[in-house]
Amino acid sequence: MIKLLKNISPASIIVLIIVMILLRAPYFMFGNPLPTVYYSDPFSKLLFNHLHFITNHLFLNGLVTGLLHLLIALWLNKIAIDFNLLFKKTYLPAFFFIIISSLYVEFFTLDAVTFAIIFQLLILVRLFRLYKTGNALSIAFDAGMYIAIASLFYLSILPWIIMVFIALLTFRKFDSREYLTTIVGMLVPFSMVAFYYYWNNNLQGFYEFFQPIQRNGISLNMFTKRSDYLPLIPLILTMLLAAHRIIENFYKNVVHVRKCFQVLAANIIIILCSFYIRPSFGIHHFLLLALPLAVLLSYYFLVSKNKWISEGLIWLFFATSIVFQLLR
């Protein structure tokens, strides 16, 4: 399977579709429908209030979400090829995005995080273009604006402004105008939404949008059973192997790829930390890790010389995902 996906071919897309169907079929055949998630973020609240005919239907919800994940996976794959992140044209990034997005049944339903991933891709594309660009002001402005719009869907995107600052430090010499431009880009969408709330005599509602954390502390609504840790076994094992190989070969890569990997690593750390901004969303939040992890894991499987370990890890992913769904 790894050998097939290492190369670009129409058969690889068919494999991606088959893998997605097989990994998600147990939930839709034997699983119990997940409870509906309610949204307080302005754009999510507006959007999902008109999508009840999808979110309340188990199969239709899963079908729409699966198609969106497939399109995002192919888009991620195109970005990896365009920026030469993996030194070879391959479908592995799309493959691993599909695997990671199939680890938990909570990922199978339409959620604000799915729309946030689209903006995550837009932000990463803009940041990767910082390398050797003459004028980064427009890129910084766009990145700030994307973060603001995405946070109106899902507030936990807001700390990603730190990732933009890290990318500017990584790709560029320090220029205070670029950092100020990023902040201005963020303020534009927020100003427009604030004006809308003010115009409708509900400015207090806009303020409440930035106060999501409960006063009585953070409540983690995930990992309530020991079996919930099962899908993490192959993921953590593969992450450790991939991190070792990336660090080992870090200076063998071209400068642009090294800098892109640093931005992806920063993205992972910020996602893990920004979970606490919106604790009520639970495990849905960690779907945001699928993009950076898919690229980094793909690098390991491209350079790995032991095909038995590679294939074994893939089948371990499949087994734990399916068994976990049956246990739930």
C-alpha positions in Angstrom: 0.0 0.0 0.0 2.8 2.4 0.9 4.6 1.6 -2.4 1.4 2.3 -4.4 0.8 5.7 -2.6 4.4 6.8 -3.0 3.7 7.6 -6.6 1.2 9.8 -8.3 -1.4 7.7 -10.2 -5.2 7.7 -10.7 -5.3 4.4 -8.8 -4.0 6.2 -5.7 -7.1 8.3 -5.5 -9.3 5.2 -5.7 -7.2 3.7 -2.8 -7.9 6.9 -0.8 -11.6 6.7 -1.3 -11.7 2.9 -0.4 -9.6 3.5 2.7 -11.9 6.3 3.9 -15.0 4.1 3.4 -13.5 1.1 5.1 -12.3 3.1 8.1 -15.6 4.9 8.7 -18.0 2.1 7.8 -18.1 0.4 11.3 -19.5 3.5 12.9 -22.3 4.0 10.4 -23.2 0.3 10.5 -23.0 -0.4 14.2 -22.3 2.8 16.1 -24.7 5.0 18.0 -25.3 8.6 16.6 -23.3 11.2 18.4 -25.1 14.0 20.2 -25.5 17.3 18.3 -22.8 19.9 19.2 -24.1 23.4 19.8 -22.1 26.4 18.7 -21.8 29.9 20.1 -19.2 31.3 17.7 -20.9 33.8 15.4 -20.3 32.3 12.0 -20.8 28.7 13.2 -24.0 29.6 15.0 -25.3 31.3 11.8 -24.2 28.4 9.6 -25.3 25.4 11.6 -28.6 26.9 12.5 -29.4 26.3 8.8 -27.9 22.8 8.5 -30.1 20.8 10.8 -31.2 18.6 7.8 -27.6 17.5 7.6 -26.4 17.4 11.2 -29.5 15.5 12.4 -29.1 12.8 9.7 -26.4 10.2 10.6 -25.6 9.0 7.1 -25.9 12.3 5.3 -23.8 14.0 8.0 -21.1 11.4 7.6 -21.2 11.6 3.8 -20.8 15.3 3.6 -18.1 15.3 6.2 -16.3 12.5 4.4 -16.4 14.3 1.1 -15.1 17.5 2.7 -12.2 15.5 4.3 -11.3 13.9 1.0 -11.2 17.3 -0.7 -9.1 18.8 2.1 -6.7 15.8 1.9 -6.3 16.3 -1.9 -5.7 20.0 -1.4 -3.1 19.3 1.3 -1.4 16.9 -1.1 -1.3 19.6 -3.8 0.3 22.0 -1.3 2.9 19.5 -0.3 3.8 19.0 -4.0 3.7 22.7 -4.9 6.2 23.6 -2.1 8.2 20.4 -2.5 7.9 19.6 1.2 8.6 15.9 0.6 11.1 16.0 -2.2 8.8 13.7 -4.2 5.3 13.7 -5.7 3.3 11.4 -3.6 -0.2 10.8 -2.2 1.1 10.0 1.3 0.0 13.4 2.8 -3.6 12.8 1.7 -3.5 9.2 2.8 -2.3 10.1 6.3 -4.8 12.9 6.6 -7.6 10.4 5.9 -6.2 8.0 8.5 -5.8 10.6 11.2 -9.2 12.0 10.5 -10.6 8.5 10.9 -9.1 7.7 14.3 -12.1 9.0 16.4 -15.8 8.8 15.6 -16.2 12.4 16.7 -14.3 13.4 13.6 -16.9 11.8 11.3 -19.5 14.4 11.8 -19.7 18.0 10.5 -18.1 20.4 12.9 -16.8 23.9 13.1 -13.3 22.4 13.1 -13.8 21.1 9.6 -14.3 24.6 8.4 -11.4 25.8 10.5 -9.2 23.4 8.6 -9.9 25.1 5.4 -8.5 28.4 6.8 -5.6 26.4 8.3 -4.6 25.4 4.8 -5.0 29.0 3.5 -2.8 30.3 6.4 -0.1 27.7 5.8 0.0 28.4 2.1 0.5 32.1 2.8 3.2 31.5 5.4 5.1 29.1 3.1 5.3 31.8 0.5 7.2 34.1 2.9 10.5 32.5 1.7 12.4 34.9 -0.5 9.4 37.1 -1.0 10.2 40.8 -1.7 7.3 42.2 0.3 5.6 40.2 3.1 3.1 42.9 4.1 0.3 41.5 2.0 1.0 38.0 3.2 1.0 39.1 6.8 -2.2 41.0 6.3 -3.9 38.0 4.6 -2.8 35.6 7.3 -4.1 37.8 10.1 -7.5 38.2 8.3 -7.8 34.4 7.7 -7.1 33.8 11.4 -9.8 36.3 12.4 -12.4 34.9 10.0 -11.5 31.3 11.1 -11.9 32.2 14.8 -15.4 33.5 14.1 -16.1 29.8 13.2 -14.0 28.4 15.9 -12.4 30.6 18.6 -9.4 28.3 19.3 -7.9 29.5 16.0 -7.2 32.9 17.6 -3.8 32.0 19.1 -2.5 31.1 15.7 -1.3 34.7 15.4 1.7 33.4 17.4 2.4 30.9 14.5 2.4 33.8 12.1 4.9 35.7 14.2 7.1 32.5 14.4 6.9 32.1 10.6 7.9 35.8 10.2 10.9 35.2 12.5 11.7 32.0 10.7 11.5 33.2 7.1 12.2 36.9 7.4 14.4 39.4 9.0 12.7 41.3 11.8 10.4 44.1 10.5 7.9 45.6 12.9 5.6 46.6 10.1 4.9 43.0 9.2 3.8 42.2 12.7 1.6 45.3 12.9 0.1 44.4 9.6 -0.8 41.0 10.9 -2.6 42.6 13.8 -4.4 45.0 11.5 -5.5 42.1 9.3 -7.0 40.4 12.3 -8.8 43.6 13.5 -10.6 44.2 10.1 -13.1 41.2 10.3 -13.6 41.7 14.1 -14.4 45.4 13.5 -17.0 44.5 10.9 -18.6 41.9 13.2 -18.5 44.2 16.1 -20.3 46.9 14.1 -23.0 44.4 13.1 -23.6 43.5 16.8 -23.6 47.3 17.6 -26.0 48.0 14.8 -28.4 45.4 16.2 -28.1 46.7 19.8 -26.3 43.5 21.0 -22.7 44.6 21.6 -22.7 42.6 24.8 -23.1 39.4 22.7 -19.9 40.3 20.8 -18.0 40.6 24.1 -19.3 37.3 25.4 -17.9 35.6 22.3 -14.4 36.2 23.7 -15.2 34.7 27.1 -15.6 31.0 26.5 -13.7 29.5 29.4 -15.9 28.4 32.3 -15.4 30.3 35.5 -15.4 27.0 37.6 -12.4 25.6 35.6 -11.8 23.5 32.6 -13.8 20.4 32.0 -12.3 17.8 29.7 -15.1 15.9 27.9 -12.9 13.2 26.4 -11.0 10.0 27.2 -13.7 8.8 29.6 -12.8 5.2 28.8 -9.5 3.3 28.6 -10.4 2.2 25.1 -10.3 5.9 24.1 -6.5 5.8 24.2 -6.4 2.9 21.8 -6.2 4.9 18.6 -3.3 7.0 20.0 -1.0 4.0 20.2 0.0 3.8 16.5 -0.1 7.6 16.2 2.3 8.3 19.0 4.6 5.4 18.0 4.8 6.7 14.4 5.2 10.3 15.6 8.2 9.3 17.7 9.8 7.5 14.7 9.0 10.4 12.4 10.4 13.0 14.8 13.6 11.0 15.2 14.1 10.7 11.4 13.2 14.4 10.7 15.7 15.6 13.4 18.3 13.2 12.0 17.9 14.4 8.4 17.0 18.0 9.3 20.1 19.7 7.8 20.0 17.4 4.7 16.8 19.2 3.5 16.8 22.4 1.6 16.5 25.6 3.6 12.9 26.3 2.6 11.7 22.8 3.6 13.5 23.1 7.0 11.7 26.4 7.6 8.3 24.9 6.6 8.8 22.0 9.0 9.5 24.5 11.8 6.2 26.3 11.0 4.4 22.9 11.0 6.0 22.0 14.4 4.9 25.4 15.8 1.4 24.7 14.5 1.2 21.4 16.4 2.3 23.0 19.7 -0.1 25.9 19.4 -3.0 23.5 18.6 -2.2 21.4 21.6 -2.2 24.6 23.8 -5.1 26.4 22.3 -7.4 23.5 23.2 -8.1 25.2 26.6 -9.7 28.2 24.9 -12.7 26.2 23.9 -12.8 23.2 26.3 -16.4 22.3 25.7 -15.6 21.1 22.1 -13.6 18.2 23.5 -11.8 15.8 21.1 -13.1 17.6 18.0 -10.4 20.2 18.5 -7.6 17.7 17.8 -8.7 17.1 14.2 -6.7 20.3 13.5 -3.5 18.2 14.1 -4.3 16.1 11.1 -2.8 18.6 8.6 0.7 19.1 10.1 1.0 15.5 11.3 0.0 14.1 7.8 3.0 16.0 6.2 5.5 15.0 8.9 4.4 11.3 9.0 4.6 11.2 5.2 8.2 12.3 5.4 9.1 9.3 7.6 7.3 6.8 5.4 9.1 8.2 2.3 12.6 7.8 3.8 12.0 4.6 5.8 13.9 1.7 4.3 12.2 -1.0 6.3 9.0 -1.8 4.5 7.8 -4.3 7.1 7.8 -1.6 9.8 6.0 0.8 7.5 3.4 -1.6 6.4 3.0 -2.9 10.0 2.3 0.6 11.3 -0.3 1.2 8.6 -2.2 -1.9 9.4 -1.9 -1.1 13.1 -3.6 2.2 12.3 -6.4 0.4 10.5 -6.9 -2.2 13.3 -7.0 0.3 16.2 -9.4 2.6 14.3 -11.9 -0.2 13.5 -11.6 -1.9 16.9 -12.1 1.4 18.7 -15.3 2.1 16.7 -16.7 -1.3 17.6 -15.8 -0.8 21.3 -17.6 2.6 21.3 
